[in-house]
Amino acid sequence: MDRLVGADEQCRSAGRAEEAGLARDITAIKIGDCLLGYKSVQRRMRGGRWNHFRGRMREIEKLIRHRHGEIVPEADDALIYVEVIASLAFVEFGEGFVEVVLGWAARWLPWAGKAAIEEIIYERTKLRFSPLTADALGHALHLSYAERSALDIRTIGAFDVSKAKRAKLQKAKRRQRDRSRKEEQRRAAGAVSRADYLDNSLAAARPWEAFGISRRTWERRGKPMPDGAPISLAA
């Protein structure tokens, strides 16, 4: 059921929702000429300045879509998503985080009772939170490195691969991409790959014929080269 809000409350919350990358469509609710209040419908804003909270929130939503679809199903561990969003929003907005969390939970966990969401919010206000690390988020969401890589998630860590190891893997991937890009550039310029060059050279020299064996047998024996023995170049 949509919540009716007064005009003053709507004005106070507009700035906080906009900072979170959310926009509100406000509809006046009337009976005749009597104004009862306003119905607030929250939607995602397009574009806007990127910030760390919004970036992480969108990656969490990407993870939810990958795992569950458009709505988190009712399960014992489903509220972990709300707990994570509440922790991030509390650091970002301070006491103004309440409406951000309520609006987010209404979108992604519409089955969750308001009392359960407010209990999570209350727990966050009892503790002083510092920004969660990427690895802490990865452990909380049980995000594996494979899932992280497949979804191209960058602001959340992984529970099974440490930050240091991820950095090494990322460095190795960059080196491989650089090698592949340079190889493509050389091919485009007409260069012959080393493998093709060696293969053509062997096809011309035919060193296995010096041993009186086939090429496949010569390759199985470790590709020995004749020492000063004449090499037949016959076709």
Buried (B, 14 or more C-beta within 10 A) or exposed (E): EEEEBEEEBBEEBBEBBEBBBBBBEEEEEEEEEEEEBBBBEBEEEEEEEEEEBBBBBBBBBBBBEEBBEEBBEEEEEBBBBBBBBBBBBBBBBEEBBBBBBBBBBBBBBEEBEEEEBBEBBEEBBEEEBEBBEBBBBBBBBEBBBEBBBEBEBEBBBBBBBBEEEBEEEEEEEEEEEEEEEEEEEEEEEEEEEEEEEEEEEBEEBBBBBBBEBEBEEBEEEEEEEEEEEEBEEEE
